[in-house]
Amino acid sequence: MSDNVIDQLIDGLRCLPGVGPKSAQRMALHLLQRDRDSGKRLGQALVQAMERIRQCNKCRNFTENDLCDICSDSERDDTQLCIVESPADVIALEKSTGFKGRYFVLMGHLSPLDGIGPVELGLGILEENLDSGAVKELTIATNPTVEGSATANYISVIVPRFVSLHPREGVGTVASSGCAGATIQPLIIGSTQLTT
Ligand SMILES: [Zn+2]
């Protein structure tokens, strides 16, 4: 890497999605020429966020604490759990639906070629959440892509085990659907009351 500070700034900006060399150069020169205060605030915010933001112990969403705001909110419905691919999905669902249950954030989808498997998606933590016995409606709201559907199918394999562990909890069929801008209720399909 260049030891020229401007080159380092341009190179650093290129880590952002969709930012190529020309855009990075334009951003860097704009901050230097016209808005150094914003540039300093941006740098401080980046350092703080990268050092302090971690994943929630329970749902894996981003947070500064052990538990995120949603997981630590006693008003939320413990019986409903919605599985999504990313923190952006949580924000979208919170804005566009009246869903008051809990979430589980996969932070991606299954992608064996990229080395992303069940461990990377935290499916062990998900199973622990389900084993607590509180969840009665499970929604898999992965994105409507090939990868998202494959991930939903894989996760649904976990559910029968969960049902057999908690036959009275009424967890049944799970549904896979895209969640960008979607309402929550179509995602919850066919909860089955088991009669054992
Ligand atoms: Zn959480």
Residues whose N, C-alpha, C, O or C-beta is under 5 A from the ligand:
A	BS01	ZN	C56 K58 C59 R60 N61 L67 C68 C71
